[in-house]
């Protein structure tokens, strides 16, 4: 029993380490993307627009998944955009 618990703990620790490494890799990729876009004239503005559109689409999909009745959620998007960028 003790061996089984130790095995499970090791597996859990390895999974946590792998998740942590995935997050680090994601951050490094975002950093590379930002540095690349930063070199392009108006690149940050375009990246911001792409990101806003992506967040909007994900928000719409999530809301439609929760409530299949179409909802006008532009006010939600605008609210969170104001929070994020102010």
N, C-alpha and C positions, 0 to 999 in steps of 0.2 A: 504493500500500500504506500509506504513511504517513497519507494522508488517511482511509483506511478505519479505521485504528487510532484516529485522533483522533475520528472520528465515533462509534466504538464506546465510547470513553472518555467522551465527552460524554453519550451515551445512558445509560451506567451511572451517571454523576454525577447526571443528572436523575432517574433511578429512585431513587437513594439519597435525594435531596432530597425526593421525593414520599413515600417511606416515612417519612422523618423527620417531615414535616408531618402525615402521618396519625397518627403516634404522639402528636404534640403535640395534635392535635385530640381524640384519644381521652382524653388526660389532662385536657384542658379540660372535656370532657363528664363525665368522672368527678368532677371538682371541682364542677361545677354540680349533679350528682346528689347528691353528699355534702352540699353546702350546703343544698339543698332538703330532703333527708331529715333533716338536722340540726335543722331548724325544727319538725319534727313530733315530738310526744311519743312516746317509744319508737321513733322512726323508725330510729335506728341499729341497734337490736336486730333489727328486722324486716329491714332491709337485710342485716345479717349473716346472718340465717337464709336469706334468698333466695340470697345469694352461696354459702353453704355447700351448699345444695341444688343449685345450678347446678354447682358444682365436683364434687359427688358424681355427678350425672348425666353430666357430661362424662367423669369417670373411668370410670364403668361402661361407657359407650359405647366408650371407647378400649380398655378391656380386652376387651370383647366383640369388637371389631374385630380385635384381635390374636389372641385365643383365643376361638373361638365357643362353647366349653364354659362354661356359667354357673359363675360363681365367687362365693363369698361374700367380698366385699372390704370389709366394714364395718371390719375392723381397719386396713386401709390408709387409709380415709377418716378414722378416728379418729386414727390416727398423724399424718397430715399436718395435720389440724385442730389437734391439740395443738401441733405445731411452729409453725403459723402464728399461733396466738393466745396462745402463752406466751412 
